Each structure stands twice: as C-alpha cells, then as structure tokens.
C-alpha cells in the first residue's frame, strides 16, 4: 500500500502520544511541541478521519469511542515501525563494510582482523578489495583504505603508514641469465609493471640512468600482491614493499638483491565521510587500527 502525501503520519504520532499520556500538554513535552501545535495536529487528524477523537473538558481530555478504537491500532503501528527501523539499524551497525586495496587487505589487514573481532565480536566485517576510489555517497561502504597523498576533500583522513619499495624476484630466477651483480642486471628480466613510476625512481637512485622502461610492454597485474605472486612463480621482477613480504623473503620464496629502498612520500590512509565520524562501528575500527599502527611503530596521523 502506497501512502499518499496527505496521509497524516505526523498527526498520528501526536495522537498516539496524547492518547497514551491523556494530556495535550504532556504530549507536547514529550514531542518537543507546544500545546497549540498539538491541538492543531489533532484537529487535522479529526478532519482527516471525519470524527472527533477527543472530548475537550476543562483541564482534561478523554478519548471518544472512535478515539478508543483508533488508539491501540496506532500504538501497534508505531511499535511495528520502531521494530522495523531498529532491525534495519542493527543490521547496518552490525556489519562494517571496508573498501581496501588488495595488497593492504591481504598483507596487513586480514592477518590482524582476529584482534579486532576479539575486541568487537558483535561487528562483522565485509571487504571490497579494489584500487578504485569509491564514492561513499553511491556505495554502501563505511570506511576505505586508500593509497595516495591524502587529498580527498570532504573526508576525515588518518595517515596509517608509508611504504618503501625495492625490486624482488624468485631466487631461482635471480640465478638465471648470468645472475644479478649490479642493478642494471635486472633489465635482463621481465618487470612488473615497467611503466610504474617506482621503477624509474629506483633505477635513477641506483645510478642506472639509461633504461628501456618506456619501450617495454606494461604487464599490469592490478595490485602489488598479484605482482608478488607472479614474481614468486618466477615470471619476472616485481617492485615491492619489503615489510609486506618479510615472511616470503625469510622462507626463500622472494629474493631482495639490493639493500636500496625508496619512498615516494605517498601513504595508506583510513578515510570515511566527516559526517559519519561518530558512528560506533566506525569509531571502533578507527581506534583499533590506529592502536595497531601505534604498536607497530607506524606514524599514524589524522587530518580532516
């Protein structure tokens, strides 16, 4: 059933309060309305129904027969509406939707989520792994983990961590084609992704000013995590964050041939709309992840 614009929902709300409390004055106090405004809403409802709902007596009101029949049904209807909204709110508040880059989600966030669930067992987590910058007004996402320089107007931002980068490849591949003795030797292999600015920055810092990066095909695999998988499989050299892949290096699945690491000044940021900063599940996640960054010695900062 579709409610028309003339459906007296607000008047029914006033009627329910006045019938329950037995007083226009008390109904006004509960609803933040004047007694005159309450009387006006009751009059509108009576005109809509076509029957008098209250008997007005000096300093007293009483329900008419029509009012007696209507009151319990209106009370029940508002109780149903309250329950429906509460159920919807519980569903929304019980699930935290996170948009994150694939690499941060798999290499940092997922391994630590257990501690978040221990602190907040009632909050479920839903991931959306993407490198796209999502629009909070169009998608049902609560918080985002973004990589960049922090220039996103209208959002509250918390800098989580910067990244250093350096080339890595499988030990077996490193021993092929005459091995790797100097940075230029990396150019003997396929690079993921040759068009990534990190490669140019790293080679220049390593003293290799002449490269064929611009002439190489761009093997764009979509994320650092996928590039790392390709490197471990022996398909080429990826430029990665050594902190994210310390375990793989220790296990001999990846090899870091040079100590030189660089940073481009960008960082991972926790972001969310400014007008949702006090939503309990967002506050819970924000406090947790900033605490985790503090424990890890990262330089988490906030800006709005």
Secondary structure per residue as TSV (DSSP state, phi and psi in degrees):
chain	resnum	aa	ss	phi	psi
A	1	X	-	360.0	129.9
A	2	X	-	-95.7	128.0
A	3	X	-	-80.3	132.7
A	4	X	-	-78.7	165.4
A	5	X	T	-63.3	-21.5
A	6	X	T	-86.0	-3.1
A	7	X	-	-64.6	125.1
A	8	X	-	-83.1	61.9
A	9	X	H	-63.4	-45.0
A	10	X	H	-65.4	-39.0
A	11	X	H	-65.0	-36.9
A	12	X	H	-64.8	-37.0
A	13	X	H	-62.9	-42.0
A	14	X	H	-67.4	-41.5
A	15	X	H	-60.8	-43.5
A	16	X	H	-60.6	-42.4
A	17	X	H	-68.0	-43.7
A	18	X	H	-65.8	-40.1
A	19	X	H	-67.2	-40.1
A	20	X	H	-70.3	-38.5
A	21	X	H	-92.8	-15.8
A	22	X	T	68.3	27.6
A	23	X	-	-162.3	131.9
A	24	X	H	-68.0	-37.4
A	25	X	H	-64.3	-46.6
A	26	X	H	-66.0	-36.7
A	27	X	H	-63.0	-41.7
A	28	X	H	-63.2	-41.2
A	29	X	H	-61.9	-41.7
A	30	X	H	-67.5	-37.5
A	31	X	H	-95.7	-2.5
A	32	X	T	71.9	36.4
A	33	X	-	-124.8	157.7
A	34	X	-	-78.2	162.0
A	35	X	H	-63.0	-34.5
A	36	X	H	-63.5	-42.4
A	37	X	H	-65.3	-38.4
A	38	X	H	-62.6	-47.5
A	39	X	H	-59.2	-38.2
A	40	X	H	-65.7	-43.0
A	41	X	H	-65.6	-38.8
A	42	X	H	-64.3	-40.5
A	43	X	H	-62.5	-41.7
A	44	X	H	-60.3	-41.8
A	45	X	H	-67.5	-40.7
A	46	X	H	-62.5	-39.1
A	47	X	H	-66.4	-37.4
A	48	X	H	-68.4	-41.3
A	49	X	H	-76.1	-33.3
A	50	X	T	87.4	13.2
A	51	X	S	-141.6	151.3
A	52	X	-	-74.0	135.3
A	53	X	-	-104.9	-25.5
A	54	X	E	-128.4	144.0
A	55	X	E	-92.8	120.9
A	56	X	E	-90.5	120.3
A	57	X	E	-125.3	161.3
A	58	X	T	-55.5	119.2
A	59	X	T	56.9	25.8
A	60	X	E	-159.3	144.2
A	61	X	E	-126.6	155.0
A	62	X	E	-144.9	143.7
A	63	X	E	-70.3	140.0
A	64	X	-	-77.8	176.1
A	65	X	H	-59.1	-41.1
A	66	X	H	-64.6	-41.7
A	67	X	H	-63.1	-39.0
A	68	X	H	-62.1	-38.3
A	69	X	H	-73.1	-35.3
A	70	X	H	-77.4	-38.3
A	71	X	H	-54.9	-52.2
A	72	X	H	-63.9	-31.2
A	73	X	H	-71.8	-36.8
A	74	X	H	-68.5	-41.9
A	75	X	H	-59.4	-43.9
A	76	X	H	-64.3	-39.9
A	77	X	H	-64.4	-42.7
A	78	X	H	-68.7	-32.6
A	79	X	H	-64.5	-39.7
A	80	X	H	-65.0	-42.3
A	81	X	H	-62.8	-42.2
A	82	X	H	-60.9	-44.0
A	83	X	H	-65.3	-39.1
A	84	X	H	-64.1	-44.0
A	85	X	H	-66.9	-41.5
A	86	X	H	-62.5	-40.3
A	87	X	H	-63.7	-43.9
A	88	X	H	-64.0	-41.4
A	89	X	H	-65.0	-42.5
A	90	X	H	-61.1	-39.5
A	91	X	H	-64.5	-43.6
A	92	X	H	-68.9	-45.3
A	93	X	H	-69.9	-21.8
A	94	X	T	-84.7	-9.4
A	95	X	E	-126.4	124.8
A	96	X	E	-100.7	116.5
A	97	X	E	-94.8	121.2
A	98	X	E	-117.9	126.5
A	99	X	E	-100.3	125.0
A	100	X	E	-144.2	153.6
A	101	X	-	-62.7	150.1
A	102	X	H	-59.6	-42.2
A	103	X	H	-66.0	-46.8
A	104	X	H	-64.7	-39.5
A	105	X	I	-63.1	-44.0
A	106	X	I	-83.1	-34.3
A	107	X	I	-95.7	-22.8
A	108	X	I	-120.9	-51.8
A	109	X	I	-73.0	-51.5
A	110	X	H	-57.8	-43.3
A	111	X	H	-65.1	-16.4
A	112	X	H	-107.6	-3.6
A	113	X	H	-62.3	-24.4
A	114	X	H	-57.0	-39.0
A	115	X	H	-70.5	-31.3
A	116	X	H	-66.5	-43.1
A	117	X	H	-66.3	-33.1
A	118	X	H	-64.0	-38.3
A	119	X	H	-79.9	-30.6
A	120	X	-	-134.9	69.8
A	121	X	T	-64.3	-19.4
A	122	X	T	-84.2	-8.0
A	123	X	-	-102.1	115.2
A	124	X	E	-85.1	156.9
A	125	X	E	-120.8	134.5
A	126	X	E	-122.7	124.3
A	127	X	E	-94.9	144.4
A	128	X	E	-129.2	102.6
A	129	X	E	-85.8	115.8
A	130	X	-	-159.8	150.5
A	131	X	S	-92.4	-6.3
A	132	X	S	-72.2	148.3
A	133	X	-	-85.7	107.6
A	134	X	-	-77.7	153.7
A	135	X	-	-97.6	111.5
A	136	X	T	-63.2	-22.9
A	137	X	T	-81.5	-13.3
A	138	X	T	-114.6	-16.8
A	139	X	S	-123.6	148.9
A	140	X	-	-83.7	70.5
A	141	X	-	-122.8	135.1
A	142	X	S	-89.0	-47.8
A	143	X	E	-137.3	156.5
A	144	X	E	-127.8	150.3
A	145	X	E	-111.7	110.7
A	146	X	E	-115.8	151.6
A	147	X	E	-107.4	126.9
A	148	X	E	165.5	-156.2
A	149	X	S	-100.9	4.5
A	150	X	S	81.8	20.5
A	151	X	-	-100.0	77.5
A	152	X	-	-133.4	89.2
A	153	X	T	-58.4	147.0
A	154	X	T	87.0	-2.5
A	155	X	E	-116.6	149.2
A	156	X	E	-84.4	133.1
A	157	X	E	-122.6	137.7
A	158	X	E	-127.2	115.6
A	159	X	E	-70.9	123.8
A	160	X	E	-96.2	-53.4
A	161	X	E	-166.8	144.8
A	162	X	E	-90.0	175.6
A	163	X	-	-132.9	141.8
A	164	X	-	-101.3	155.5
A	165	X	B	-137.6	151.4
A	166	X	E	-161.9	154.7
A	167	X	E	-68.8	144.8
A	168	X	E	-143.9	151.4
A	169	X	B	-155.8	174.8
A	170	X	-	-74.6	145.6
A	171	X	H	-56.7	-37.6
A	172	X	H	-64.1	-45.2
A	173	X	H	-64.3	-36.0
A	174	X	H	-63.3	-26.0
A	175	X	T	-86.8	-8.9
A	176	X	S	-87.9	169.5
A	177	X	T	53.8	37.2
A	178	X	T	85.2	4.1
A	179	X	-	79.0	-179.3
A	180	X	-	-121.3	111.8
A	181	X	S	-113.0	-25.4
A	182	X	S	-144.4	160.2
A	183	X	G	-52.7	-36.3
A	184	X	G	-60.6	-26.7
A	185	X	G	-61.9	-22.5
A	186	X	G	-63.1	-24.9
A	187	X	G	-70.8	-5.9
A	188	X	G	-76.3	-12.9
A	189	X	S	-114.2	164.1
A	190	X	-	-66.9	142.3
A	191	X	E	-116.7	138.2
A	192	X	E	-111.5	118.2
A	193	X	T	-100.3	127.8
A	194	X	T	-58.2	-24.6
A	195	X	T	-87.3	-1.4
A	196	X	-	-68.2	127.0
A	197	X	H	-55.9	-24.4
A	198	X	H	-59.2	-37.2
A	199	X	H	-63.2	-47.1
A	200	X	H	-61.5	-43.6
A	201	X	H	-62.0	-42.4
A	202	X	H	-68.9	-45.6
A	203	X	H	-61.7	-40.7
A	204	X	H	-63.1	-42.1
A	205	X	H	-66.5	-27.5
A	206	X	T	-85.8	-0.5
A	207	X	T	89.0	9.7
A	208	X	-	-98.8	98.6
A	209	X	-	-91.7	-21.3
A	210	X	-	-110.9	114.4
A	211	X	-	-134.1	170.0
A	212	X	-	-109.5	28.3
A	213	X	G	-57.7	-40.2
A	214	X	G	-68.2	-24.0
A	215	X	G	-91.3	-9.6
A	216	X	S	-80.8	149.3
A	217	X	-	-66.7	144.1
A	218	X	-	-89.5	105.3
A	219	X	-	-86.1	84.6
A	220	X	-	-89.0	109.4
A	221	X	-	-100.3	-1.5
A	222	X	S	98.1	-27.6
A	223	X	S	-161.3	159.3
A	224	X	H	-62.3	-35.4
A	225	X	H	-63.6	-41.5
A	226	X	H	-70.8	-38.5
A	227	X	H	-62.7	-38.2
A	228	X	H	-63.4	-41.1
A	229	X	H	-61.3	-42.5
A	230	X	H	-64.7	-38.7
A	231	X	H	-66.1	-43.6
A	232	X	H	-63.5	-29.1
A	233	X	T	-79.1	-3.8
A	234	X	T	86.3	20.1
A	235	X	S	-91.3	-8.1
A	236	X	-	163.8	-168.7
A	237	X	E	-109.0	131.7
A	238	X	E	-111.6	150.7
A	239	X	E	-103.9	114.0
A	240	X	E	-131.2	168.3
A	241	X	-	-88.1	116.5
A	242	X	T	-63.4	-28.9
A	243	X	T	-65.7	-36.8
A	244	X	T	-68.6	-25.8
A	245	X	T	-119.0	26.2
A	246	X	H	-60.6	-38.0
A	247	X	H	-64.6	-43.9
A	248	X	H	-66.3	-34.3
A	249	X	H	-67.8	-43.4
A	250	X	H	-63.8	-33.2
A	251	X	T	-84.2	-3.5
A	252	X	T	80.0	15.5
A	253	X	S	-85.3	-26.2
A	254	X	S	-128.8	152.6
A	255	X	B	-129.7	129.3
A	256	X	-	-103.5	102.3
A	257	X	-	-74.3	-20.9
A	258	X	-	-134.1	146.4
A	259	X	-	-75.7	-18.6
A	260	X	-	-61.5	121.8
A	261	X	-	-127.1	150.6
A	262	X	B	-129.1	166.5
A	263	X	-	-137.2	140.9
A	264	X	-	-99.1	7.5
A	265	X	S	87.5	-10.3
A	266	X	-	-81.2	171.7
A	267	X	E	-155.2	168.1
A	268	X	E	-86.3	137.7
A	269	X	E	-128.1	141.6
A	270	X	E	-89.4	127.3
A	271	X	E	-133.2	150.1
A	272	X	E	-164.7	159.5
A	273	X	E	-61.5	140.0
A	274	X	G	-58.5	-35.6
A	275	X	G	-77.6	0.3
A	276	X	G	-115.8	15.3
A	277	X	T	-65.3	-22.0
A	278	X	T	-101.1	7.1
A	279	X	-	-64.2	127.4
A	280	X	H	-52.8	-44.7
A	281	X	H	-68.5	-32.0
A	282	X	H	-70.9	-43.0
A	283	X	H	-60.5	-40.9
A	284	X	H	-62.8	-45.0
A	285	X	H	-69.0	-42.2
A	286	X	H	-59.0	-48.7
A	287	X	H	-63.5	-38.9
A	288	X	H	-65.4	-49.6
A	289	X	H	-70.0	-33.8
A	290	X	H	-68.6	-36.2
A	291	X	H	-63.9	-42.0
A	292	X	H	-62.9	-41.1
A	293	X	H	-64.7	-38.6
A	294	X	H	-65.0	-41.1
A	295	X	H	-64.8	-33.3
A	296	X	T	-82.9	-3.4
A	297	X	T	81.0	18.5
A	298	X	-	-83.1	161.5
A	299	X	-	-97.8	62.2
A	300	X	-	-66.9	131.1
A	301	X	E	-136.8	165.1
A	302	X	E	-121.9	143.6
A	303	X	E	-152.0	148.7
A	304	X	-	-116.4	360.0
